Amino acid sequence: MDNYYSQDSLILYNIRGLKSREMKFAFYVRDRWLNKSDTLYTSLTPLEENLFPRQQFAALHLPGMRSICTGRLRK
């Protein structure tokens, strides 16, 4: 798939666009000196991802709230 780079000790990444069926994955960690950990193998089933139609969303303006910048100026 891809390489993901981080300086954090806790590695959290999302991989999007995978089919919701069982797949085999392999993981390893490499440091800046090119030392690699053992490879961990596992079978995972990604969660189904659904897109929502953006046209059905609208801003919710509650009393007492300030105007929130949404890319357009509100008058």
KOLGU-4560 file (N, C-alpha, C; in nm, 3 decimals, padded with zeros to 5 digits):
<recs>
<n_xx: 00.083 n_yy: -00.118 n_zz: 00.000 ca_xx: 00.000 ca_yy: 00.000 ca_zz: 00.000 c_xx: 00.087 c_yy: 00.125 c_zz: 00.000 mol: A seq: 1 type: MET>
<n_xx: 00.104 n_yy: 00.184 n_zz: 00.117 ca_xx: 00.175 ca_yy: 00.311 ca_zz: 00.127 c_xx: 00.271 c_yy: 00.309 c_zz: 00.245 mol: A seq: 2 type: ASP>
<n_xx: 00.359 n_yy: 00.407 n_zz: 00.246 ca_xx: 00.445 ca_yy: 00.433 ca_zz: 00.361 c_xx: 00.388 c_yy: 00.552 c_zz: 00.436 mol: A seq: 3 type: ASN>
<n_xx: 00.389 n_yy: 00.544 n_zz: 00.568 ca_xx: 00.344 ca_yy: 00.655 ca_zz: 00.651 c_xx: 00.457 c_yy: 00.692 c_zz: 00.746 mol: A seq: 4 type: TYR>
<n_xx: 00.484 n_yy: 00.822 n_zz: 00.755 ca_xx: 00.597 ca_yy: 00.871 ca_zz: 00.832 c_xx: 00.547 c_yy: 00.950 c_zz: 00.952 mol: A seq: 5 type: TYR>
<n_xx: 00.612 n_yy: 00.928 n_zz: 01.066 ca_xx: 00.575 ca_yy: 00.999 ca_zz: 01.188 c_xx: 00.693 c_yy: 00.999 c_zz: 01.283 mol: A seq: 6 type: SER>
<n_xx: 00.699 n_yy: 01.102 n_zz: 01.367 ca_xx: 00.800 ca_yy: 01.106 ca_zz: 01.472 c_xx: 00.738 c_yy: 01.070 c_zz: 01.607 mol: A seq: 7 type: GLN>
<n_xx: 00.609 n_yy: 01.040 n_zz: 01.609 ca_xx: 00.539 ca_yy: 01.006 ca_zz: 01.732 c_xx: 00.569 c_yy: 00.862 c_zz: 01.773 mol: A seq: 8 type: ASP>
<n_xx: 00.562 n_yy: 00.836 n_zz: 01.902 ca_xx: 00.580 ca_yy: 00.699 ca_zz: 01.950 c_xx: 00.451 c_yy: 00.619 c_zz: 01.933 mol: A seq: 9 type: SER>
<n_xx: 00.336 n_yy: 00.687 n_zz: 01.921 ca_xx: 00.208 ca_yy: 00.624 ca_zz: 01.896 c_xx: 00.170 c_yy: 00.651 c_zz: 01.752 mol: A seq: 10 type: LEU>
<n_xx: 00.150 n_yy: 00.547 n_zz: 01.674 ca_xx: 00.124 ca_yy: 00.563 ca_zz: 01.531 c_xx: -00.022 c_yy: 00.535 c_zz: 01.503 mol: A seq: 11 type: ILE>
<n_xx: -00.096 n_yy: 00.637 n_zz: 01.458 ca_xx: -00.237 ca_yy: 00.624 ca_zz: 01.424 c_xx: -00.258 c_yy: 00.677 c_zz: 01.282 mol: A seq: 12 type: LEU>
<n_xx: -00.304 n_yy: 00.593 n_zz: 01.193 ca_xx: -00.331 ca_yy: 00.635 ca_zz: 01.055 c_xx: -00.461 c_yy: 00.574 c_zz: 01.008 mol: A seq: 13 type: TYR>
<n_xx: -00.530 n_yy: 00.648 n_zz: 00.923 ca_xx: -00.651 ca_yy: 00.598 ca_zz: 00.858 c_xx: -00.618 c_yy: 00.571 c_zz: 00.712 mol: A seq: 14 type: ASN>
<n_xx: -00.662 n_yy: 00.457 n_zz: 00.664 ca_xx: -00.647 ca_yy: 00.424 ca_zz: 00.523 c_xx: -00.788 c_yy: 00.417 c_zz: 00.469 mol: A seq: 15 type: ILE>
<n_xx: -00.821 n_yy: 00.503 n_zz: 00.373 ca_xx: -00.958 ca_yy: 00.514 ca_zz: 00.324 c_xx: -00.973 c_yy: 00.445 c_zz: 00.190 mol: A seq: 16 type: ARG>
<n_xx: -01.098 n_yy: 00.415 n_zz: 00.157 ca_xx: -01.130 ca_yy: 00.362 ca_zz: 00.026 c_xx: -01.114 c_yy: 00.212 c_zz: 00.011 mol: A seq: 17 type: GLY>
<n_xx: -01.101 n_yy: 00.140 n_zz: 00.122 ca_xx: -01.087 ca_yy: -00.006 ca_zz: 00.114 c_xx: -01.225 c_yy: -00.071 c_zz: 00.112 mol: A seq: 18 type: LEU>
<n_xx: -01.235 n_yy: -00.182 n_zz: 00.042 ca_xx: -01.360 ca_yy: -00.258 ca_zz: 00.039 c_xx: -01.384 c_yy: -00.322 c_zz: 00.175 mol: A seq: 19 type: LYS>
<n_xx: -01.510 n_yy: -00.342 n_zz: 00.210 ca_xx: -01.546 ca_yy: -00.401 ca_zz: 00.338 c_xx: -01.547 c_yy: -00.554 c_zz: 00.327 mol: A seq: 20 type: SER>
<n_xx: -01.430 n_yy: -00.610 n_zz: 00.310 ca_xx: -01.413 ca_yy: -00.755 ca_zz: 00.306 c_xx: -01.281 c_yy: -00.788 c_zz: 00.374 mol: A seq: 21 type: ARG>
<n_xx: -01.268 n_yy: -00.908 n_zz: 00.422 ca_xx: -01.147 ca_yy: -00.946 ca_zz: 00.495 c_xx: -01.025 c_yy: -00.936 c_zz: 00.404 mol: A seq: 22 type: GLU>
<n_xx: -00.920 n_yy: -00.872 n_zz: 00.456 ca_xx: -00.796 ca_yy: -00.853 ca_zz: 00.381 c_xx: -00.679 c_yy: -00.884 c_zz: 00.472 mol: A seq: 23 type: MET>
<n_xx: -00.568 n_yy: -00.923 n_zz: 00.413 ca_xx: -00.446 ca_yy: -00.949 ca_zz: 00.489 c_xx: -00.361 c_yy: -00.822 c_zz: 00.491 mol: A seq: 24 type: LYS>
<n_xx: -00.308 n_yy: -00.789 n_zz: 00.609 ca_xx: -00.223 ca_yy: -00.672 ca_zz: 00.625 c_xx: -00.092 c_yy: -00.715 c_zz: 00.690 mol: A seq: 25 type: PHE>
<n_xx: 00.013 n_yy: -00.642 n_zz: 00.661 ca_xx: 00.144 ca_yy: -00.662 ca_zz: 00.724 c_xx: 00.195 c_yy: -00.525 c_zz: 00.769 mol: A seq: 26 type: ALA>
<n_xx: 00.249 n_yy: -00.520 n_zz: 00.890 ca_xx: 00.297 ca_yy: -00.395 ca_zz: 00.947 c_xx: 00.439 c_yy: -00.411 c_zz: 00.998 mol: A seq: 27 type: PHE>
<n_xx: 00.521 n_yy: -00.309 n_zz: 00.978 ca_xx: 00.651 ca_yy: -00.303 ca_zz: 01.043 c_xx: 00.687 c_yy: -00.158 c_zz: 01.065 mol: A seq: 28 type: TYR>
<n_xx: 00.779 n_yy: -00.134 n_zz: 01.156 ca_xx: 00.823 ca_yy: 00.001 ca_zz: 01.189 c_xx: 00.971 c_yy: 00.012 c_zz: 01.154 mol: A seq: 29 type: VAL>
<n_xx: 01.007 n_yy: 00.124 n_zz: 01.091 ca_xx: 01.147 ca_yy: 00.149 ca_zz: 01.055 c_xx: 01.188 c_yy: 00.284 c_zz: 01.112 mol: A seq: 30 type: ARG>
<n_xx: 01.309 n_yy: 00.291 n_zz: 01.169 ca_xx: 01.356 ca_yy: 00.418 ca_zz: 01.223 c_xx: 01.443 c_yy: 00.491 c_zz: 01.120 mol: A seq: 31 type: ASP>
<n_xx: 01.492 n_yy: 00.608 n_zz: 01.159 ca_xx: 01.570 ca_yy: 00.689 ca_zz: 01.064 c_xx: 01.704 c_yy: 00.627 c_zz: 01.028 mol: A seq: 32 type: ARG>
<n_xx: 01.749 n_yy: 00.528 n_zz: 01.105 ca_xx: 01.875 ca_yy: 00.460 ca_zz: 01.075 c_xx: 01.851 c_yy: 00.333 c_zz: 00.993 mol: A seq: 33 type: TRP>
<n_xx: 01.725 n_yy: 00.317 n_zz: 00.947 ca_xx: 01.682 ca_yy: 00.204 ca_zz: 00.863 c_xx: 01.676 c_yy: 00.071 c_zz: 00.937 mol: A seq: 34 type: LEU>
<n_xx: 01.668 n_yy: 00.076 n_zz: 01.070 ca_xx: 01.643 ca_yy: -00.046 ca_zz: 01.148 c_xx: 01.494 c_yy: -00.079 c_zz: 01.138 mol: A seq: 35 type: ASN>
<n_xx: 01.461 n_yy: -00.206 n_zz: 01.115 ca_xx: 01.321 ca_yy: -00.246 ca_zz: 01.101 c_xx: 01.281 c_yy: -00.342 c_zz: 01.211 mol: A seq: 36 type: LYS>
<n_xx: 01.156 n_yy: -00.330 n_zz: 01.254 ca_xx: 01.100 ca_yy: -00.424 ca_zz: 01.351 c_xx: 01.061 c_yy: -00.552 c_zz: 01.278 mol: A seq: 37 type: SER>
<n_xx: 01.021 n_yy: -00.652 n_zz: 01.356 ca_xx: 00.963 ca_yy: -00.771 ca_zz: 01.295 c_xx: 00.833 c_yy: -00.730 c_zz: 01.226 mol: A seq: 38 type: ASP>
<n_xx: 00.796 n_yy: -00.802 n_zz: 01.124 ca_xx: 00.671 ca_yy: -00.776 ca_zz: 01.053 c_xx: 00.557 c_yy: -00.848 c_zz: 01.124 mol: A seq: 39 type: THR>
<n_xx: 00.451 n_yy: -00.773 n_zz: 01.150 ca_xx: 00.331 ca_yy: -00.831 ca_zz: 01.211 c_xx: 00.229 c_yy: -00.854 c_zz: 01.101 mol: A seq: 40 type: LEU>
<n_xx: 00.171 n_yy: -00.973 n_zz: 01.094 ca_xx: 00.072 ca_yy: -01.007 ca_zz: 00.994 c_xx: -00.063 c_yy: -01.028 c_zz: 01.063 mol: A seq: 41 type: TYR>
<n_xx: -00.169 n_yy: -00.979 n_zz: 00.999 ca_xx: -00.303 ca_yy: -00.997 ca_zz: 01.054 c_xx: -00.405 c_yy: -00.989 c_zz: 00.942 mol: A seq: 42 type: THR>
<n_xx: -00.522 n_yy: -01.046 n_zz: 00.964 ca_xx: -00.635 ca_yy: -01.032 ca_zz: 00.872 c_xx: -00.737 c_yy: -00.941 c_zz: 00.938 mol: A seq: 43 type: SER>
<n_xx: -00.778 n_yy: -00.839 n_zz: 00.866 ca_xx: -00.873 ca_yy: -00.740 ca_zz: 00.917 c_xx: -00.984 c_yy: -00.719 c_zz: 00.816 mol: A seq: 44 type: LEU>
<n_xx: -01.102 n_yy: -00.680 n_zz: 00.864 ca_xx: -01.212 ca_yy: -00.640 ca_zz: 00.777 c_xx: -01.236 c_yy: -00.492 c_zz: 00.801 mol: A seq: 45 type: THR>
<n_xx: -01.205 n_yy: -00.407 n_zz: 00.702 ca_xx: -01.228 ca_yy: -00.263 ca_zz: 00.718 c_xx: -01.377 c_yy: -00.232 c_zz: 00.736 mol: A seq: 46 type: PRO>
<n_xx: -01.405 n_yy: -00.124 n_zz: 00.807 ca_xx: -01.543 ca_yy: -00.079 ca_zz: 00.823 c_xx: -01.594 c_yy: -00.022 c_zz: 00.691 mol: A seq: 47 type: LEU>
<n_xx: -01.722 n_yy: -00.041 n_zz: 00.665 ca_xx: -01.781 ca_yy: 00.014 ca_zz: 00.544 c_xx: -01.783 c_yy: 00.166 c_zz: 00.552 mol: A seq: 48 type: GLU>
<n_xx: -01.749 n_yy: 00.229 n_zz: 00.442 ca_xx: -01.743 ca_yy: 00.375 ca_zz: 00.437 c_xx: -01.853 c_yy: 00.424 c_zz: 00.343 mol: A seq: 49 type: GLU>
<n_xx: -01.937 n_yy: 00.514 n_zz: 00.393 ca_xx: -02.046 ca_yy: 00.570 ca_zz: 00.313 c_xx: -02.029 c_yy: 00.720 c_zz: 00.299 mol: A seq: 50 type: ASN>
<n_xx: -02.056 n_yy: 00.770 n_zz: 00.180 ca_xx: -02.053 ca_yy: 00.914 ca_zz: 00.157 c_xx: -02.194 c_yy: 00.968 c_zz: 00.171 mol: A seq: 51 type: LEU>
<n_xx: -02.206 n_yy: 01.083 n_zz: 00.234 ca_xx: -02.335 ca_yy: 01.148 ca_zz: 00.249 c_xx: -02.346 c_yy: 01.262 c_zz: 00.148 mol: A seq: 52 type: PHE>
<n_xx: -02.464 n_yy: 01.284 n_zz: 00.090 ca_xx: -02.480 ca_yy: 01.394 ca_zz: -00.006 c_xx: -02.464 c_yy: 01.529 c_zz: 00.063 mol: A seq: 53 type: PRO>
<n_xx: -02.370 n_yy: 01.608 n_zz: 00.016 ca_xx: -02.342 ca_yy: 01.737 ca_zz: 00.079 c_xx: -02.459 c_yy: 01.834 c_zz: 00.065 mol: A seq: 54 type: ARG>
<n_xx: -02.543 n_yy: 01.815 n_zz: -00.036 ca_xx: -02.656 ca_yy: 01.906 ca_zz: -00.057 c_xx: -02.759 c_yy: 01.894 c_zz: 00.055 mol: A seq: 55 type: GLN>
<n_xx: -02.758 n_yy: 01.785 n_zz: 00.128 ca_xx: -02.855 ca_yy: 01.766 ca_zz: 00.235 c_xx: -02.808 c_yy: 01.825 c_zz: 00.368 mol: A seq: 56 type: GLN>
<n_xx: -02.689 n_yy: 01.883 n_zz: 00.373 ca_xx: -02.638 ca_yy: 01.945 ca_zz: 00.495 c_xx: -02.668 c_yy: 02.095 c_zz: 00.493 mol: A seq: 57 type: PHE>
<n_xx: -02.691 n_yy: 02.151 n_zz: 00.610 ca_xx: -02.714 ca_yy: 02.295 ca_zz: 00.622 c_xx: -02.653 c_yy: 02.341 c_zz: 00.754 mol: A seq: 58 type: ALA>
<n_xx: -02.622 n_yy: 02.469 n_zz: 00.760 ca_xx: -02.567 ca_yy: 02.527 ca_zz: 00.883 c_xx: -02.677 c_yy: 02.535 c_zz: 00.988 mol: A seq: 59 type: ALA>
<n_xx: -02.640 n_yy: 02.514 n_zz: 01.112 ca_xx: -02.734 ca_yy: 02.524 ca_zz: 01.223 c_xx: -02.692 c_yy: 02.645 c_zz: 01.306 mol: A seq: 60 type: LEU>
<n_xx: -02.776 n_yy: 02.745 n_zz: 01.307 ca_xx: -02.748 ca_yy: 02.869 ca_zz: 01.380 c_xx: -02.838 c_yy: 02.874 c_zz: 01.503 mol: A seq: 61 type: HIS>
<n_xx: -02.777 n_yy: 02.861 n_zz: 01.620 ca_xx: -02.851 ca_yy: 02.863 ca_zz: 01.745 c_xx: -02.846 c_yy: 03.002 c_zz: 01.807 mol: A seq: 62 type: LEU>
<n_xx: -02.950 n_yy: 03.039 n_zz: 01.882 ca_xx: -02.950 ca_yy: 03.170 ca_zz: 01.947 c_xx: -02.830 c_yy: 03.184 c_zz: 02.040 mol: A seq: 63 type: PRO>
<n_xx: -02.767 n_yy: 03.300 n_zz: 02.036 ca_xx: -02.654 ca_yy: 03.328 ca_zz: 02.124 c_xx: -02.520 c_yy: 03.282 c_zz: 02.069 mol: A seq: 64 type: GLY>
<n_xx: -02.520 n_yy: 03.213 n_zz: 01.954 ca_xx: -02.393 ca_yy: 03.170 ca_zz: 01.895 c_xx: -02.340 c_yy: 03.279 c_zz: 01.803 mol: A seq: 65 type: MET>
<n_xx: -02.209 n_yy: 03.291 n_zz: 01.799 ca_xx: -02.147 ca_yy: 03.382 ca_zz: 01.704 c_xx: -02.148 c_yy: 03.318 c_zz: 01.566 mol: A seq: 66 type: ARG>
<n_xx: -02.130 n_yy: 03.402 n_zz: 01.467 ca_xx: -02.122 ca_yy: 03.352 ca_zz: 01.330 c_xx: -01.996 c_yy: 03.267 c_zz: 01.315 mol: A seq: 67 type: SER>
<n_xx: -02.008 n_yy: 03.151 n_zz: 01.256 ca_xx: -01.895 ca_yy: 03.062 ca_zz: 01.233 c_xx: -01.852 c_yy: 03.076 c_zz: 01.089 mol: A seq: 68 type: ILE>
<n_xx: -01.724 n_yy: 03.094 n_zz: 01.067 ca_xx: -01.671 ca_yy: 03.112 ca_zz: 00.933 c_xx: -01.681 c_yy: 02.980 c_zz: 00.856 mol: A seq: 69 type: CYS>
<n_xx: -01.756 n_yy: 02.979 n_zz: 00.747 ca_xx: -01.771 ca_yy: 02.860 ca_zz: 00.664 c_xx: -01.722 c_yy: 02.885 c_zz: 00.523 mol: A seq: 70 type: THR>
<n_xx: -01.638 n_yy: 02.984 n_zz: 00.505 ca_xx: -01.590 ca_yy: 03.016 ca_zz: 00.372 c_xx: -01.670 c_yy: 03.125 c_zz: 00.305 mol: A seq: 71 type: GLY>
<n_xx: -01.785 n_yy: 03.160 n_zz: 00.363 ca_xx: -01.868 ca_yy: 03.268 ca_zz: 00.310 c_xx: -01.896 c_yy: 03.367 c_zz: 00.423 mol: A seq: 72 type: ARG>
<n_xx: -01.906 n_yy: 03.492 n_zz: 00.389 ca_xx: -01.938 ca_yy: 03.592 ca_zz: 00.490 c_xx: -02.090 c_yy: 03.592 c_zz: 00.515 mol: A seq: 73 type: LEU>
<n_xx: -02.126 n_yy: 03.590 n_zz: 00.639 ca_xx: -02.266 ca_yy: 03.592 ca_zz: 00.676 c_xx: -02.307 c_yy: 03.731 c_zz: 00.718 mol: A seq: 74 type: ARG>
<n_xx: -02.415 n_yy: 03.780 n_zz: 00.662 ca_xx: -02.461 ca_yy: 03.916 ca_zz: 00.696 c_xx: -02.579 c_yy: 03.911 c_zz: 00.790 mol: A seq: 75 type: LYS>
</recs>
